Amino acid sequence: MEATFISPTLFTGAVHRKGCCRDRRPLGASFSRVLGTPTQTLRLQALLGRPVPPLEAPGRVAVPGKEVVIAGGGLAGLSCAKYLAEAGIRPIVLESRDVLGGKVAAWKDADGDWYETGLHIFFGAYPNMLQLFRELKIEDRLQWKEHSMIFNMRDRPGEYSRFDFPEKVPAPFNGVWAILSNREMLTWREKILFARGLIPAMLQGQGYVEACDQYTWTEWLRKQNIPERVNDEIFIAMSKALNFINPDEISAAVVLVALNRFLQEAKGSEMAFLDGAPPERLCEPLVGAIEAAGGHVRCNQRVSQIIYDEKTRMVQGVRLASW
Ligand SMILES: Cc1cc2nc3c(=O)[nH]c(=O)nc-3n(C[C@H](O)[C@H](O)[C@H](O)COP(=O)(O)OP(=O)(O)OC[C@H]3O[C@@H](n4cnc5c(N)ncnc54)[C@H](O)[C@@H]3O)c2cc1C
């Protein structure tokens, strides 16, 4: 019998302040030691939403073959479960809340109207997410918008400035065109400085991007001699959208990764919205795929402890909190 514990949240929950990108590696590394370790029994200390046979003893679930416990029914946990299940490894997703989706969760009010955690954009630069939609045969649920980034102008309320990406022009030229043809937000000097600053990211790729983790985005812009105004007008919005923090806090590596993807892929910055509430329109088909492949998804199950034996370096099980 084998059991494994995965918490996708631990990989995605890090705050992307400067210098933090490097800090995230040891966490992933220590967890990869935990992943794949065999264990005799998987002990769950509270009843699962639906019984998962066969029960060995009260509070104990015996698991034949390979089994993986995934803490968290957000998109990472659910998609992880889908792929494991399809690979023949039986996953059990334990979600602490009464709704799936995590940060894309949504709730119905008494009138039957949905309210969501926030607007969610699906970018063309998300190959894995788009692949997932295709596999679930729900790609028609993504509503693609015209390929344009439109900014509300800070000093001219009610007026908008556009970065239009021309159709049929390959990357990075469509992005270069979008930047060069913008009239309101960037002067010619700023456009040249900005483009010059991005060249190393485009040519050297990940190595350059990671080296920039020592700077905040504001510091990076200053190094390129780009005025503070550009920081305020364009990048407060972008850095808050990326990580809910300001450009003088966010690691330059995070913004460069996003800009690089947008520039390297013709449709990278194209945006789509889901045609309804994520729990219904995305999580439901995911759960269907997981269960069809033999996995389980349970809500109202909060993992309170990973029972890990330092000596044997084996996961013994997980403890669930009783509410
Ligand atoms: C308002 C808002 C807007 C956003 N907009 C965008 C956007 O436009 N585009 C975009 O790409 N991204 C956007 N994001 C980010 C995106 O939603 C997240 O990156 C993504 O949903 C994270 O998924 P996840 O599964 O990694 O984590 P989460 O969604 O956080 O899922 C973690 C899950 O684990 C559960 N959990 C936590 N602890 C336990 C425990 N001990 N036991 C069991 N379960 C537990 C939580 O309840 C949660 O359901 C936005 C986020 C927010 C909040």
Ligand as a Chemical Component Dictionary entry (heavy atoms), coordinates in Angstrom:
data_LIG
# 
_chem_comp.id                   LIG 
_chem_comp.type                 NON-POLYMER 
_chem_comp.pdbx_formal_charge   0 
_chem_comp.three_letter_code    LIG 
# 
loop_
_chem_comp_atom.comp_id 
_chem_comp_atom.atom_id 
_chem_comp_atom.alt_atom_id 
_chem_comp_atom.type_symbol 
_chem_comp_atom.charge 
_chem_comp_atom.model_Cartn_x 
_chem_comp_atom.model_Cartn_y 
_chem_comp_atom.model_Cartn_z 
_chem_comp_atom.pdbx_ordinal 
LIG C1  C1  C 0 -9.923  38.320 -6.329  1  
LIG C2  C2  C 0 -8.975  37.453 -7.132  2  
LIG C3  C3  C 0 -8.804  37.662 -8.480  3  
LIG C4  C4  C 0 -7.921  36.881 -9.211  4  
LIG N1  N1  N 0 -7.831  37.081 -10.550 5  
LIG C5  C5  C 0 -7.079  36.258 -11.291 6  
LIG C6  C6  C 0 -7.085  36.387 -12.701 7  
LIG O1  O1  O 0 -7.747  37.234 -13.257 8  
LIG N2  N2  N 0 -6.324  35.523 -13.424 9  
LIG C7  C7  C 0 -5.565  34.572 -12.824 10 
LIG O2  O2  O 0 -4.902  33.819 -13.523 11 
LIG N3  N3  N 0 -5.543  34.427 -11.486 12 
LIG C8  C8  C 0 -6.291  35.239 -10.728 13 
LIG N4  N4  N 0 -6.304  35.098 -9.373  14 
LIG C9  C9  C 0 -5.444  34.090 -8.777  15 
LIG C10 C10 C 0 -6.075  32.700 -8.905  16 
LIG O3  O3  O 0 -7.406  32.744 -8.459  17 
LIG C11 C11 C 0 -5.277  31.752 -8.026  18 
LIG O4  O4  O 0 -3.907  31.781 -8.420  19 
LIG C12 C12 C 0 -5.728  30.319 -8.137  20 
LIG O5  O5  O 0 -7.135  30.188 -8.079  21 
LIG C13 C13 C 0 -5.070  29.575 -6.996  22 
LIG O6  O6  O 0 -5.487  28.225 -7.029  23 
LIG P1  P1  P 0 -4.898  27.204 -6.012  24 
LIG O7  O7  O 0 -5.650  25.945 -6.186  25 
LIG O8  O8  O 0 -3.439  27.176 -6.126  26 
LIG O9  O9  O 0 -5.158  27.847 -4.563  27 
LIG P2  P2  P 0 -6.526  28.239 -3.868  28 
LIG O10 O10 O 0 -7.534  28.655 -4.858  29 
LIG O11 O11 O 0 -6.175  29.176 -2.777  30 
LIG O12 O12 O 0 -7.018  26.855 -3.271  31 
LIG C14 C14 C 0 -6.562  26.367 -2.053  32 
LIG C15 C15 C 0 -7.692  25.574 -1.444  33 
LIG O13 O13 O 0 -7.180  24.887 -0.320  34 
LIG C16 C16 C 0 -8.160  24.918 0.714   35 
LIG N5  N5  N 0 -7.432  24.706 1.944   36 
LIG C17 C17 C 0 -6.569  25.535 2.569   37 
LIG N6  N6  N 0 -6.093  24.954 3.688   38 
LIG C18 C18 C 0 -6.663  23.730 3.757   39 
LIG C19 C19 C 0 -6.555  22.655 4.690   40 
LIG N7  N7  N 0 -5.785  22.751 5.757   41 
LIG N8  N8  N 0 -7.264  21.536 4.453   42 
LIG C20 C20 C 0 -8.070  21.426 3.358   43 
LIG N9  N9  N 0 -8.213  22.436 2.450   44 
LIG C21 C21 C 0 -7.520  23.551 2.650   45 
LIG C22 C22 C 0 -8.750  26.311 0.571   46 
LIG O14 O14 O 0 -10.025 26.392 1.178   47 
LIG C23 C23 C 0 -8.827  26.449 -0.955  48 
LIG O15 O15 O 0 -10.043 25.952 -1.458  49 
LIG C24 C24 C 0 -7.160  35.874 -8.590  50 
LIG C25 C25 C 0 -7.326  35.648 -7.220  51 
LIG C26 C26 C 0 -8.226  36.416 -6.502  52 
LIG C27 C27 C 0 -8.390  36.172 -5.016  53 
# 
loop_
_chem_comp_bond.comp_id 
_chem_comp_bond.atom_id_1 
_chem_comp_bond.atom_id_2 
_chem_comp_bond.value_order 
_chem_comp_bond.pdbx_ordinal 
LIG C1  C2  SING 1  
LIG C2  C3  SING 2  
LIG C2  C26 DOUB 3  
LIG C3  C4  DOUB 4  
LIG C4  N1  SING 5  
LIG C4  C24 SING 6  
LIG N1  C5  DOUB 7  
LIG C5  C6  SING 8  
LIG C5  C8  SING 9  
LIG C6  O1  DOUB 10 
LIG C6  N2  SING 11 
LIG N2  C7  SING 12 
LIG C7  O2  DOUB 13 
LIG C7  N3  SING 14 
LIG N3  C8  DOUB 15 
LIG C8  N4  SING 16 
LIG N4  C9  SING 17 
LIG N4  C24 SING 18 
LIG C9  C10 SING 19 
LIG C10 O3  SING 20 
LIG C10 C11 SING 21 
LIG C11 O4  SING 22 
LIG C11 C12 SING 23 
LIG C12 O5  SING 24 
LIG C12 C13 SING 25 
LIG C13 O6  SING 26 
LIG O6  P1  SING 27 
LIG P1  O7  DOUB 28 
LIG P1  O8  SING 29 
LIG P1  O9  SING 30 
LIG O9  P2  SING 31 
LIG P2  O10 DOUB 32 
LIG P2  O11 SING 33 
LIG P2  O12 SING 34 
LIG O12 C14 SING 35 
LIG C14 C15 SING 36 
LIG C15 O13 SING 37 
LIG C15 C23 SING 38 
LIG O13 C16 SING 39 
LIG C16 N5  SING 40 
LIG C16 C22 SING 41 
LIG N5  C17 SING 42 
LIG N5  C21 SING 43 
LIG C17 N6  DOUB 44 
LIG N6  C18 SING 45 
LIG C18 C19 SING 46 
LIG C18 C21 DOUB 47 
LIG C19 N7  SING 48 
LIG C19 N8  DOUB 49 
LIG N8  C20 SING 50 
LIG C20 N9  DOUB 51 
LIG N9  C21 SING 52 
LIG C22 O14 SING 53 
LIG C22 C23 SING 54 
LIG C23 O15 SING 55 
LIG C24 C25 DOUB 56 
LIG C25 C26 SING 57 
LIG C26 C27 SING 58 
# 
